[in-house]
Amino acid sequence: MRQRIEIVRALWRRPAVLLLDEATAALSDREWLFGLVDRMLQGNTSILYISHKLDEIRRLCRHCVILRNGRKVLESEVSEMSDEAIFSSMAGRSMVETSAHQRSSVRAGVPSVLESAS
């Protein structure tokens, strides 16, 4: 509820630029926010939407800038970007490399959360 109140408070001022940083993290109903963003985009508001969720980026954004370690690593129209390109830019390696690294860590004897908790 607090997240909704803060978002409504920000929109009440009719900002020229609205910054939403991981706005759905504390929301139980993402569609509520998506509807507000759609309405704001029909007006004269520019929205900077920060998220790690690819489905949200694809749903809300036209243009994407990916930052990693404080540096811009990719800038493009969202419609021209594959999920692999977005992920690789965010993580600094491909999904295949990340998956292989995770599997080899498990095989190397790294205890799982359940094993280390007992």
Biopython code that builds the backbone (N, CA, C, O; Angstrom):
import numpy as np
from Bio.PDB.StructureBuilder import StructureBuilder

atoms = [
    (1, "MET", "N", (0.825, -1.189, 0.000)),
    (1, "MET", "CA", (0.000, 0.000, 0.000)),
    (1, "MET", "C", (0.874, 1.259, 0.000)),
    (1, "MET", "O", (0.571, 2.241, -0.679)),
    (2, "ARG", "N", (1.967, 1.210, 0.779)),
    (2, "ARG", "CA", (2.866, 2.374, 0.821)),
    (2, "ARG", "C", (3.460, 2.686, -0.545)),
    (2, "ARG", "O", (3.600, 3.848, -0.925)),
    (3, "GLN", "N", (3.807, 1.635, -1.276)),
    (3, "GLN", "CA", (4.368, 1.829, -2.619)),
    (3, "GLN", "C", (3.345, 2.519, -3.526)),
    (3, "GLN", "O", (3.695, 3.433, -4.273)),
    (4, "ARG", "N", (2.108, 2.092, -3.464)),
    (4, "ARG", "CA", (1.055, 2.713, -4.269)),
    (4, "ARG", "C", (0.886, 4.184, -3.904)),
    (4, "ARG", "O", (0.746, 5.034, -4.783)),
    (5, "ILE", "N", (0.899, 4.479, -2.611)),
    (5, "ILE", "CA", (0.737, 5.863, -2.159)),
    (5, "ILE", "C", (1.879, 6.732, -2.686)),
    (5, "ILE", "O", (1.644, 7.851, -3.142)),
    (6, "GLU", "N", (3.096, 6.234, -2.629)),
    (6, "GLU", "CA", (4.241, 7.006, -3.122)),
    (6, "GLU", "C", (4.146, 7.245, -4.627)),
    (6, "GLU", "O", (4.473, 8.331, -5.104)),
    (7, "ILE", "N", (3.707, 6.251, -5.366)),
    (7, "ILE", "CA", (3.561, 6.400, -6.813)),
    (7, "ILE", "C", (2.478, 7.418, -7.132)),
    (7, "ILE", "O", (2.677, 8.292, -7.976)),
    (8, "VAL", "N", (1.326, 7.311, -6.460)),
    (8, "VAL", "CA", (0.234, 8.265, -6.687)),
    (8, "VAL", "C", (0.676, 9.677, -6.306)),
    (8, "VAL", "O", (0.359, 10.637, -7.008)),
    (9, "ARG", "N", (1.398, 9.804, -5.214)),
    (9, "ARG", "CA", (1.901, 11.115, -4.785)),
    (9, "ARG", "C", (2.800, 11.731, -5.862)),
    (9, "ARG", "O", (2.695, 12.921, -6.160)),
    (10, "ALA", "N", (3.677, 10.919, -6.439)),
    (10, "ALA", "CA", (4.566, 11.405, -7.498)),
    (10, "ALA", "C", (3.781, 11.815, -8.736)),
    (10, "ALA", "O", (4.103, 12.820, -9.371)),
    (11, "LEU", "N", (2.755, 11.046, -9.082)),
    (11, "LEU", "CA", (1.949, 11.350, -10.273)),
    (11, "LEU", "C", (1.064, 12.572, -10.068)),
    (11, "LEU", "O", (0.764, 13.291, -11.021)),
    (12, "TRP", "N", (0.648, 12.808, -8.833)),
    (12, "TRP", "CA", (-0.234, 13.938, -8.514)),
    (12, "TRP", "C", (0.397, 15.267, -8.935)),
    (12, "TRP", "O", (-0.303, 16.210, -9.305)),
    (13, "ARG", "N", (1.704, 15.323, -8.872)),
    (13, "ARG", "CA", (2.441, 16.555, -9.213)),
    (13, "ARG", "C", (2.602, 16.749, -10.719)),
    (13, "ARG", "O", (3.128, 17.770, -11.162)),
    (14, "ARG", "N", (2.160, 15.791, -11.488)),
    (14, "ARG", "CA", (2.272, 15.837, -12.953)),
    (14, "ARG", "C", (3.701, 16.175, -13.398)),
    (14, "ARG", "O", (3.941, 17.217, -14.008)),
    (15, "PRO", "N", (4.637, 15.284, -13.087)),
    (15, "PRO", "CA", (6.042, 15.577, -13.390)),
    (15, "PRO", "C", (6.348, 15.518, -14.882)),
    (15, "PRO", "O", (5.688, 14.805, -15.638)),
    (16, "ALA", "N", (7.354, 16.274, -15.288)),
    (16, "ALA", "CA", (7.835, 16.187, -16.668)),
    (16, "ALA", "C", (8.645, 14.907, -16.846)),
    (16, "ALA", "O", (8.634, 14.299, -17.917)),
    (17, "VAL", "N", (9.350, 14.503, -15.781)),
    (17, "VAL", "CA", (10.136, 13.270, -15.790)),
    (17, "VAL", "C", (9.798, 12.488, -14.522)),
    (17, "VAL", "O", (9.821, 13.036, -13.420)),
    (18, "LEU", "N", (9.488, 11.212, -14.688)),
    (18, "LEU", "CA", (9.165, 10.339, -13.566)),
    (18, "LEU", "C", (10.181, 9.204, -13.533)),
    (18, "LEU", "O", (10.374, 8.514, -14.535)),
    (19, "LEU", "N", (10.829, 9.006, -12.394)),
    (19, "LEU", "CA", (11.791, 7.933, -12.223)),
    (19, "LEU", "C", (11.158, 6.828, -11.389)),
    (19, "LEU", "O", (10.778, 7.056, -10.240)),
    (20, "LEU", "N", (11.044, 5.640, -11.958)),
    (20, "LEU", "CA", (10.504, 4.479, -11.257)),
    (20, "LEU", "C", (11.605, 3.433, -11.166)),
    (20, "LEU", "O", (11.999, 2.849, -12.175)),
    (21, "ASP", "N", (12.098, 3.200, -9.961)),
    (21, "ASP", "CA", (13.206, 2.273, -9.731)),
    (21, "ASP", "C", (12.679, 1.014, -9.050)),
    (21, "ASP", "O", (12.310, 1.040, -7.876)),
    (22, "GLU", "N", (12.648, -0.088, -9.797)),
    (22, "GLU", "CA", (12.140, -1.371, -9.285)),
    (22, "GLU", "C", (10.764, -1.181, -8.638)),
    (22, "GLU", "O", (10.504, -1.680, -7.543)),
    (23, "ALA", "N", (9.903, -0.459, -9.328)),
    (23, "ALA", "CA", (8.601, -0.052, -8.780)),
    (23, "ALA", "C", (7.666, -1.220, -8.477)),
    (23, "ALA", "O", (6.812, -1.103, -7.599)),
    (24, "THR", "N", (7.804, -2.329, -9.172)),
    (24, "THR", "CA", (6.885, -3.445, -8.937)),
    (24, "THR", "C", (7.354, -4.371, -7.824)),
    (24, "THR", "O", (6.635, -5.302, -7.461)),
    (25, "ALA", "N", (8.534, -4.139, -7.278)),
    (25, "ALA", "CA", (9.080, -5.036, -6.254)),
    (25, "ALA", "C", (8.150, -5.178, -5.047)),
    (25, "ALA", "O", (8.047, -6.260, -4.470)),
    (26, "ALA", "N", (7.476, -4.099, -4.665)),
    (26, "ALA", "CA", (6.603, -4.146, -3.485)),
    (26, "ALA", "C", (5.123, -4.114, -3.853)),
    (26, "ALA", "O", (4.271, -3.912, -2.987)),
    (27, "LEU", "N", (4.816, -4.311, -5.129)),
    (27, "LEU", "CA", (3.415, -4.279, -5.565)),
    (27, "LEU", "C", (2.881, -5.686, -5.782)),
    (27, "LEU", "O", (3.564, -6.539, -6.350)),
    (28, "SER", "N", (1.669, -5.919, -5.331)),
    (28, "SER", "CA", (1.042, -7.216, -5.585)),
    (28, "SER", "C", (0.342, -7.230, -6.948)),
    (28, "SER", "O", (0.085, -8.297, -7.504)),
    (29, "ASP", "N", (0.035, -6.037, -7.485)),
    (29, "ASP", "CA", (-0.673, -5.932, -8.761)),
    (29, "ASP", "C", (0.134, -5.060, -9.722)),
    (29, "ASP", "O", (0.016, -3.834, -9.713)),
    (30, "ARG", "N", (0.950, -5.704, -10.545)),
    (30, "ARG", "CA", (1.780, -4.964, -11.501)),
    (30, "ARG", "C", (0.935, -4.241, -12.543)),
    (30, "ARG", "O", (1.296, -3.154, -12.994)),
    (31, "GLU", "N", (-0.189, -4.844, -12.925)),
    (31, "GLU", "CA", (-1.016, -4.248, -13.974)),
    (31, "GLU", "C", (-1.527, -2.866, -13.583)),
    (31, "GLU", "O", (-1.725, -2.011, -14.446)),
    (32, "TRP", "N", (-1.740, -2.644, -12.290)),
    (32, "TRP", "CA", (-2.156, -1.319, -11.809)),
    (32, "TRP", "C", (-1.111, -0.279, -12.225)),
    (32, "TRP", "O", (-1.451, 0.773, -12.766)),
    (33, "LEU", "N", (0.152, -0.583, -11.968)),
    (33, "LEU", "CA", (1.233, 0.337, -12.328)),
    (33, "LEU", "C", (1.349, 0.469, -13.841)),
    (33, "LEU", "O", (1.525, 1.575, -14.354)),
    (34, "PHE", "N", (1.254, -0.634, -14.554)),
    (34, "PHE", "CA", (1.376, -0.590, -16.009)),
    (34, "PHE", "C", (0.307, 0.318, -16.628)),
    (34, "PHE", "O", (0.591, 1.057, -17.571)),
    (35, "GLY", "N", (-0.916, 0.262, -16.102)),
    (35, "GLY", "CA", (-1.978, 1.136, -16.585)),
    (35, "GLY", "C", (-1.655, 2.603, -16.345)),
    (35, "GLY", "O", (-1.889, 3.441, -17.215)),
    (36, "LEU", "N", (-1.120, 2.917, -15.171)),
    (36, "LEU", "CA", (-0.724, 4.297, -14.880)),
    (36, "LEU", "C", (0.382, 4.767, -15.814)),
    (36, "LEU", "O", (0.340, 5.887, -16.324)),
    (37, "VAL", "N", (1.360, 3.920, -16.034)),
    (37, "VAL", "CA", (2.461, 4.282, -16.930)),
    (37, "VAL", "C", (1.934, 4.522, -18.336)),
    (37, "VAL", "O", (2.332, 5.491, -18.983)),
    (38, "ASP", "N", (1.052, 3.668, -18.819)),
    (38, "ASP", "CA", (0.464, 3.859, -20.151)),
    (38, "ASP", "C", (-0.225, 5.213, -20.260)),
    (38, "ASP", "O", (-0.068, 5.915, -21.259)),
    (39, "ARG", "N", (-0.989, 5.583, -19.232)),
    (39, "ARG", "CA", (-1.682, 6.880, -19.251)),
    (39, "ARG", "C", (-0.695, 8.046, -19.203)),
    (39, "ARG", "O", (-0.891, 9.052, -19.885)),
    (40, "MET", "N", (0.358, 7.917, -18.406)),
    (40, "MET", "CA", (1.349, 8.988, -18.305)),
    (40, "MET", "C", (2.086, 9.184, -19.631)),
    (40, "MET", "O", (2.425, 10.309, -19.998)),
    (41, "LEU", "N", (2.327, 8.099, -20.336)),
    (41, "LEU", "CA", (3.041, 8.198, -21.606)),
    (41, "LEU", "C", (2.204, 8.877, -22.689)),
    (41, "LEU", "O", (2.753, 9.385, -23.667)),
    (42, "GLN", "N", (0.905, 8.888, -22.525)),
    (42, "GLN", "CA", (0.040, 9.572, -23.488)),
    (42, "GLN", "C", (0.118, 11.090, -23.315)),
    (42, "GLN", "O", (-0.234, 11.844, -24.222)),
    (43, "GLY", "N", (0.575, 11.525, -22.157)),
    (43, "GLY", "CA", (0.751, 12.949, -21.887)),
    (43, "GLY", "C", (2.159, 13.382, -22.236)),
    (43, "GLY", "O", (2.782, 12.837, -23.148)),
    (44, "ASN", "N", (2.655, 14.363, -21.505)),
    (44, "ASN", "CA", (3.986, 14.900, -21.771)),
    (44, "ASN", "C", (5.008, 14.451, -20.742)),
    (44, "ASN", "O", (5.961, 15.181, -20.468)),
    (45, "THR", "N", (4.836, 13.282, -20.172)),
    (45, "THR", "CA", (5.749, 12.803, -19.151)),
    (45, "THR", "C", (6.738, 11.806, -19.747)),
    (45, "THR", "O", (6.353, 10.875, -20.454)),
    (46, "SER", "N", (8.014, 12.017, -19.453)),
    (46, "SER", "CA", (9.052, 11.034, -19.800)),
    (46, "SER", "C", (9.252, 10.160, -18.580)),
    (46, "SER", "O", (9.297, 10.656, -17.454)),
    (47, "ILE", "N", (9.373, 8.859, -18.799)),
    (47, "ILE", "CA", (9.517, 7.933, -17.677)),
    (47, "ILE", "C", (10.832, 7.172, -17.809)),
    (47, "ILE", "O", (11.124, 6.576, -18.846)),
    (48, "LEU", "N", (11.614, 7.207, -16.739)),
    (48, "LEU", "CA", (12.816, 6.390, -16.636)),
    (48, "LEU", "C", (12.428, 5.201, -15.773)),
    (48, "LEU", "O", (12.161, 5.351, -14.581)),
    (49, "TYR", "N", (12.398, 4.032, -16.372)),
    (49, "TYR", "CA", (11.926, 2.834, -15.684)),
    (49, "TYR", "C", (13.101, 1.902, -15.469)),
    (49, "TYR", "O", (13.704, 1.429, -16.433)),
    (50, "ILE", "N", (13.430, 1.634, -14.223)),
    (50, "ILE", "CA", (14.558, 0.783, -13.879)),
    (50, "ILE", "C", (14.018, -0.554, -13.386)),
    (50, "ILE", "O", (13.217, -0.609, -12.453)),
    (51, "SER", "N", (14.475, -1.644, -14.035)),
    (51, "SER", "CA", (14.017, -2.970, -13.645)),
    (51, "SER", "C", (15.007, -4.017, -14.126)),
    (51, "SER", "O", (15.719, -3.811, -15.108)),
    (52, "HIS", "N", (15.043, -5.139, -13.427)),
    (52, "HIS", "CA", (15.805, -6.292, -13.869)),
    (52, "HIS", "C", (14.887, -7.321, -14.527)),
    (52, "HIS", "O", (15.350, -8.377, -14.959)),
    (53, "LYS", "N", (13.606, -7.024, -14.605)),
    (53, "LYS", "CA", (12.618, -7.969, -15.144)),
    (53, "LYS", "C", (12.387, -7.688, -16.622)),
    (53, "LYS", "O", (11.826, -6.658, -16.993)),
    (54, "LEU", "N", (12.831, -8.625, -17.461)),
    (54, "LEU", "CA", (12.753, -8.429, -18.903)),
    (54, "LEU", "C", (11.326, -8.258, -19.399)),
    (54, "LEU", "O", (11.084, -7.472, -20.315)),
    (55, "ASP", "N", (10.376, -8.980, -18.811)),
    (55, "ASP", "CA", (8.992, -8.848, -19.274)),
    (55, "ASP", "C", (8.468, -7.432, -19.022)),
    (55, "ASP", "O", (7.695, -6.914, -19.829)),
    (56, "GLU", "N", (8.869, -6.806, -17.933)),
    (56, "GLU", "CA", (8.456, -5.433, -17.659)),
    (56, "GLU", "C", (9.094, -4.465, -18.652)),
    (56, "GLU", "O", (8.435, -3.549, -19.142)),
    (57, "ILE", "N", (10.366, -4.668, -18.945)),
    (57, "ILE", "CA", (11.059, -3.811, -19.911)),
    (57, "ILE", "C", (10.388, -3.923, -21.277)),
    (57, "ILE", "O", (10.125, -2.915, -21.933)),
    (58, "ARG", "N", (10.116, -5.147, -21.695)),
    (58, "ARG", "CA", (9.462, -5.337, -23.007)),
    (58, "ARG", "C", (8.052, -4.748, -23.019)),
    (58, "ARG", "O", (7.614, -4.241, -24.051)),
    (59, "ARG", "N", (7.345, -4.803, -21.915)),
    (59, "ARG", "CA", (5.968, -4.300, -21.830)),
    (59, "ARG", "C", (5.906, -2.771, -21.818)),
    (59, "ARG", "O", (5.005, -2.190, -22.423)),
    (60, "LEU", "N", (6.850, -2.112, -21.141)),
    (60, "LEU", "CA", (6.725, -0.679, -20.885)),
    (60, "LEU", "C", (7.665, 0.220, -21.679)),
    (60, "LEU", "O", (7.362, 1.394, -21.891)),
    (61, "CYS", "N", (8.785, -0.307, -22.113)),
    (61, "CYS", "CA", (9.836, 0.567, -22.640)),
    (61, "CYS", "C", (9.974, 0.489, -24.150)),
    (61, "CYS", "O", (9.765, -0.554, -24.770)),
    (62, "ARG", "N", (10.332, 1.629, -24.717)),
    (62, "ARG", "CA", (10.650, 1.689, -26.144)),
    (62, "ARG", "C", (12.159, 1.699, -26.352)),
    (62, "ARG", "O", (12.674, 1.078, -27.282)),
    (63, "HIS", "N", (12.849, 2.403, -25.487)),
    (63, "HIS", "CA", (14.296, 2.569, -25.598)),
    (63, "HIS", "C", (14.938, 2.036, -24.324)),
    (63, "HIS", "O", (14.386, 2.199, -23.236)),
    (64, "CYS", "N", (16.089, 1.405, -24.451)),
    (64, "CYS", "CA", (16.735, 0.766, -23.305)),
    (64, "CYS", "C", (18.202, 1.161, -23.237)),
    (64, "CYS", "O", (18.915, 1.161, -24.240)),
    (65, "VAL", "N", (18.628, 1.493, -22.039)),
    (65, "VAL", "CA", (20.043, 1.724, -21.754)),
    (65, "VAL", "C", (20.418, 0.753, -20.638)),
    (65, "VAL", "O", (19.771, 0.722, -19.592)),
    (66, "ILE", "N", (21.459, -0.033, -20.864)),
    (66, "ILE", "CA", (21.895, -0.995, -19.863)),
    (66, "ILE", "C", (23.212, -0.507, -19.265)),
    (66, "ILE", "O", (24.183, -0.238, -19.972)),
    (67, "LEU", "N", (23.204, -0.406, -17.944)),
    (67, "LEU", "CA", (24.397, -0.011, -17.201)),
    (67, "LEU", "C", (24.931, -1.217, -16.436)),
    (67, "LEU", "O", (24.161, -1.996, -15.874)),
    (68, "ARG", "N", (26.233, -1.364, -16.418)),
    (68, "ARG", "CA", (26.875, -2.396, -15.609)),
    (68, "ARG", "C", (28.113, -1.780, -14.986)),
    (68, "ARG", "O", (28.965, -1.225, -15.680)),
    (69, "ASN", "N", (28.201, -1.885, -13.669)),
    (69, "ASN", "CA", (29.321, -1.311, -12.927)),
    (69, "ASN", "C", (29.480, 0.185, -13.201)),
    (69, "ASN", "O", (30.594, 0.697, -13.310)),
    (70, "GLY", "N", (28.344, 0.872, -13.309)),
    (70, "GLY", "CA", (28.358, 2.315, -13.488)),
    (70, "GLY", "C", (28.668, 2.805, -14.889)),
    (70, "GLY", "O", (28.824, 4.007, -15.102)),
    (71, "ARG", "N", (28.760, 1.896, -15.846)),
    (71, "ARG", "CA", (29.076, 2.278, -17.222)),
    (71, "ARG", "C", (27.987, 1.808, -18.174)),
    (71, "ARG", "O", (27.400, 0.742, -17.989)),
    (72, "LYS", "N", (27.727, 2.618, -19.195)),
    (72, "LYS", "CA", (26.762, 2.232, -20.219)),
    (72, "LYS", "C", (27.395, 1.161, -21.099)),
    (72, "LYS", "O", (28.455, 1.376, -21.687)),
    (73, "VAL", "N", (26.734, 0.000, -21.188)),
    (73, "VAL", "CA", (27.264, -1.093, -22.002)),
    (73, "VAL", "C", (26.417, -1.361, -23.244)),
    (73, "VAL", "O", (26.879, -2.008, -24.185)),
    (74, "LEU", "N", (25.182, -0.866, -23.249)),
    (74, "LEU", "CA", (24.322, -1.063, -24.417)),
    (74, "LEU", "C", (23.219, -0.032, -24.416)),
    (74, "LEU", "O", (22.661, 0.288, -23.367)),
    (75, "GLU", "N", (22.905, 0.488, -25.581)),
    (75, "GLU", "CA", (21.777, 1.402, -25.751)),
    (75, "GLU", "C", (21.126, 1.080, -27.082)),
    (75, "GLU", "O", (21.792, 1.053, -28.117)),
    (76, "SER", "N", (19.815, 0.835, -27.054)),
    (76, "SER", "CA", (19.121, 0.423, -28.270)),
    (76, "SER", "C", (17.610, 0.531, -28.077)),
    (76, "SER", "O", (17.118, 0.710, -26.963)),
    (77, "GLU", "N", (16.902, 0.419, -29.174)),
    (77, "GLU", "CA", (15.457, 0.283, -29.111)),
    (77, "GLU", "C", (15.154, -1.119, -28.588)),
    (77, "GLU", "O", (15.789, -2.086, -29.007)),
    (78, "VAL", "N", (14.204, -1.234, -27.689)),
    (78, "VAL", "CA", (13.879, -2.527, -27.078)),
    (78, "VAL", "C", (13.445, -3.534, -28.139)),
    (78, "VAL", "O", (13.801, -4.710, -28.059)),
    (79, "SER", "N", (12.685, -3.084, -29.127)),
    (79, "SER", "CA", (12.188, -4.002, -30.164)),
    (79, "SER", "C", (13.316, -4.614, -30.992)),
    (79, "SER", "O", (13.116, -5.642, -31.639)),
    (80, "GLU", "N", (14.489, -4.001, -30.982)),
    (80, "GLU", "CA", (15.621, -4.497, -31.761)),
    (80, "GLU", "C", (16.558, -5.384, -30.938)),
    (80, "GLU", "O", (17.566, -5.866, -31.454)),
    (81, "MET", "N", (16.232, -5.601, -29.665)),
    (81, "MET", "CA", (17.117, -6.341, -28.775)),
    (81, "MET", "C", (16.560, -7.725, -28.463)),
    (81, "MET", "O", (15.370, -7.876, -28.186)),
    (82, "SER", "N", (17.414, -8.720, -28.510)),
    (82, "SER", "CA", (17.006, -10.066, -28.097)),
    (82, "SER", "C", (17.178, -10.185, -26.588)),
    (82, "SER", "O", (17.926, -9.423, -25.975)),
    (83, "ASP", "N", (16.480, -11.149, -25.999)),
    (83, "ASP", "CA", (16.653, -11.398, -24.572)),
    (83, "ASP", "C", (18.106, -11.752, -24.267)),
    (83, "ASP", "O", (18.644, -11.343, -23.239)),
    (84, "GLU", "N", (18.735, -12.507, -25.153)),
    (84, "GLU", "CA", (20.139, -12.892, -24.976)),
    (84, "GLU", "C", (21.047, -11.657, -24.939)),
    (84, "GLU", "O", (21.944, -11.576, -24.100)),
    (85, "ALA", "N", (20.818, -10.697, -25.842)),
    (85, "ALA", "CA", (21.644, -9.479, -25.859)),
    (85, "ALA", "C", (21.453, -8.672, -24.584)),
    (85, "ALA", "O", (22.414, -8.143, -24.025)),
    (86, "ILE", "N", (20.215, -8.581, -24.130)),
    (86, "ILE", "CA", (19.931, -7.838, -22.898)),
    (86, "ILE", "C", (20.607, -8.528, -21.725)),
    (86, "ILE", "O", (21.297, -7.881, -20.938)),
    (87, "PHE", "N", (20.415, -9.830, -21.602)),
    (87, "PHE", "CA", (20.993, -10.575, -20.482)),
    (87, "PHE", "C", (22.519, -10.493, -20.502)),
    (87, "PHE", "O", (23.144, -10.227, -19.475)),
    (88, "SER", "N", (23.108, -10.721, -21.660)),
    (88, "SER", "CA", (24.567, -10.684, -21.769)),
    (88, "SER", "C", (25.122, -9.322, -21.381)),
    (88, "SER", "O", (26.159, -9.230, -20.724)),
    (89, "SER", "N", (24.432, -8.274, -21.787)),
    (89, "SER", "CA", (24.872, -6.917, -21.439)),
    (89, "SER", "C", (24.753, -6.660, -19.950)),
    (89, "SER", "O", (25.626, -6.028, -19.354)),
    (90, "MET", "N", (23.670, -7.150, -19.341)),
    (90, "MET", "CA", (23.477, -6.950, -17.900)),
    (90, "MET", "C", (24.485, -7.765, -17.093)),
    (90, "MET", "O", (25.076, -7.257, -16.140)),
    (91, "ALA", "N", (24.680, -9.028, -17.472)),
    (91, "ALA", "CA", (25.496, -9.945, -16.673)),
    (91, "ALA", "C", (26.976, -9.918, -17.036)),
    (91, "ALA", "O", (27.820, -10.312, -16.232)),
    (92, "GLY", "N", (27.294, -9.456, -18.238)),
    (92, "GLY", "CA", (28.684, -9.464, -18.664)),
    (92, "GLY", "C", (29.120, -10.793, -19.245)),
    (92, "GLY", "O", (30.295, -10.983, -19.561)),
    (93, "ARG", "N", (28.175, -11.718, -19.389)),
    (93, "ARG", "CA", (28.438, -13.009, -20.023)),
    (93, "ARG", "C", (27.125, -13.555, -20.561)),
    (93, "ARG", "O", (26.051, -13.075, -20.198)),
    (94, "SER", "N", (27.211, -14.551, -21.420)),
    (94, "SER", "CA", (26.003, -15.092, -22.035)),
    (94, "SER", "C", (25.227, -15.956, -21.049)),
    (94, "SER", "O", (25.761, -16.370, -20.021)),
    (95, "MET", "N", (23.960, -16.224, -21.371)),
    (95, "MET", "CA", (23.140, -17.108, -20.545)),
    (95, "MET", "C", (23.743, -18.502, -20.500)),
    (95, "MET", "O", (23.676, -19.161, -19.462)),
    (96, "VAL", "N", (24.329, -18.970, -21.598)),
    (96, "VAL", "CA", (24.932, -20.298, -21.651)),
    (96, "VAL", "C", (26.120, -20.364, -20.699)),
    (96, "VAL", "O", (26.264, -21.334, -19.955)),
    (97, "GLU", "N", (26.977, -19.335, -20.716)),
    (97, "GLU", "CA", (28.132, -19.299, -19.809)),
    (97, "GLU", "C", (27.682, -19.272, -18.351)),
    (97, "GLU", "O", (28.254, -19.961, -17.506)),
    (98, "THR", "N", (26.655, -18.474, -18.061)),
    (98, "THR", "CA", (26.143, -18.367, -16.698)),
    (98, "THR", "C", (25.591, -19.705, -16.231)),
    (98, "THR", "O", (25.861, -20.140, -15.112)),
    (99, "SER", "N", (24.818, -20.352, -17.089)),
    (99, "SER", "CA", (24.230, -21.649, -16.747)),
    (99, "SER", "C", (25.321, -22.695, -16.525)),
    (99, "SER", "O", (25.247, -23.466, -15.567)),
    (100, "ALA", "N", (26.325, -22.733, -17.390)),
    (100, "ALA", "CA", (27.410, -23.697, -17.255)),
    (100, "ALA", "C", (28.200, -23.438, -15.974)),
    (100, "ALA", "O", (28.599, -24.380, -15.290)),
    (101, "HIS", "N", (28.425, -22.174, -15.650)),
    (101, "HIS", "CA", (29.153, -21.819, -14.430)),
    (101, "HIS", "C", (28.380, -22.267, -13.186)),
    (101, "HIS", "O", (28.973, -22.780, -12.237)),
    (102, "GLN", "N", (27.068, -22.074, -13.192)),
    (102, "GLN", "CA", (26.256, -22.481, -12.046)),
    (102, "GLN", "C", (26.284, -23.997, -11.871)),
    (102, "GLN", "O", (26.395, -24.488, -10.748)),
    (103, "ARG", "N", (26.185, -24.740, -12.970)),
    (103, "ARG", "CA", (26.214, -26.205, -12.888)),
    (103, "ARG", "C", (27.563, -26.693, -12.391)),
    (103, "ARG", "O", (27.612, -27.616, -11.577)),
    (104, "SER", "N", (28.669, -26.102, -12.858)),
    (104, "SER", "CA", (29.982, -26.573, -12.430)),
    (104, "SER", "C", (30.224, -26.251, -10.967)),
    (104, "SER", "O", (30.922, -27.004, -10.288)),
    (105, "SER", "N", (29.665, -25.146, -10.454)),
    (105, "SER", "CA", (29.805, -24.807, -9.038)),
    (105, "SER", "C", (29.103, -25.839, -8.171)),
    (105, "SER", "O", (29.613, -26.217, -7.116)),
    (106, "VAL", "N", (27.946, -26.292, -8.607)),
    (106, "VAL", "CA", (27.198, -27.295, -7.843)),
    (106, "VAL", "C", (27.967, -28.610, -7.835)),
    (106, "VAL", "O", (28.064, -29.264, -6.797)),
    (107, "ARG", "N", (28.514, -29.003, -8.986)),
    (107, "ARG", "CA", (29.267, -30.246, -9.067)),
    (107, "ARG", "C", (30.566, -30.177, -8.270)),
    (107, "ARG", "O", (31.062, -31.207, -7.814)),
    (108, "ALA", "N", (31.119, -28.984, -8.096)),
    (108, "ALA", "CA", (32.400, -28.845, -7.412)),
    (108, "ALA", "C", (32.263, -28.981, -5.901)),
    (108, "ALA", "O", (33.247, -28.854, -5.173)),
    (109, "GLY", "N", (31.058, -29.238, -5.433)),
    (109, "GLY", "CA", (30.883, -29.497, -4.014)),
    (109, "GLY", "C", (30.464, -28.282, -3.195)),
    (109, "GLY", "O", (30.551, -28.309, -1.967)),
    (110, "VAL", "N", (30.011, -27.223, -3.850)),
    (110, "VAL", "CA", (29.517, -26.064, -3.110)),
    (110, "VAL", "C", (28.210, -26.474, -2.438)),
    (110, "VAL", "O", (27.285, -26.907, -3.124)),
    (111, "PRO", "N", (28.110, -26.348, -1.106)),
    (111, "PRO", "CA", (26.885, -26.798, -0.432)),
    (111, "PRO", "C", (25.691, -25.945, -0.815)),
    (111, "PRO", "O", (25.815, -24.740, -1.031)),
    (112, "SER", "N", (24.542, -26.580, -0.897)),
    (112, "SER", "CA", (23.313, -25.838, -1.158)),
    (112, "SER", "C", (22.869, -25.174, 0.127)),
    (112, "SER", "O", (23.405, -25.461, 1.198)),
    (113, "VAL", "N", (21.897, -24.290, 0.029)),
    (113, "VAL", "CA", (21.374, -23.588, 1.197)),
    (113, "VAL", "C", (20.867, -24.566, 2.240)),
    (113, "VAL", "O", (21.099, -24.379, 3.435)),
    (114, "LEU", "N", (20.176, -25.607, 1.796)),
    (114, "LEU", "CA", (19.634, -26.578, 2.746)),
    (114, "LEU", "C", (20.740, -27.346, 3.454)),
    (114, "LEU", "O", (20.635, -27.624, 4.648)),
    (115, "GLU", "N", (21.799, -27.692, 2.729)),
    (115, "GLU", "CA", (22.884, -28.440, 3.341)),
    (115, "GLU", "C", (23.643, -27.619, 4.369)),
    (115, "GLU", "O", (24.027, -28.140, 5.416)),
    (116, "SER", "N", (23.864, -26.329, 4.080)),
    (116, "SER", "CA", (24.648, -25.507, 4.977)),
    (116, "SER", "C", (23.824, -25.045, 6.184)),
    (116, "SER", "O", (24.399, -24.610, 7.182)),
    (117, "ALA", "N", (22.501, -25.131, 6.116)),
    (117, "ALA", "CA", (21.641, -24.682, 7.210)),
    (117, "ALA", "C", (21.531, -25.724, 8.318)),
    (117, "ALA", "O", (21.124, -25.381, 9.428)),
    (118, "SER", "N", (21.877, -26.979, 8.058)),
    (118, "SER", "CA", (21.700, -28.031, 9.076)),
    (118, "SER", "C", (22.881, -28.170, 10.001)),
    (118, "SER", "O", (22.866, -29.012, 10.899)),
]
sb = StructureBuilder()
sb.init_structure("model")
sb.init_model(0)
sb.init_chain("A")
sb.init_seg("    ")
for serial, (resi, resn, name, xyz) in enumerate(atoms, 1):
    if name == "N":
        sb.init_residue(resn, " ", resi, " ")
    sb.init_atom(name, np.array(xyz, "f"), 0.0, 1.0, " ", f" {name:<3s}", serial, name[0])
structure = sb.get_structure()
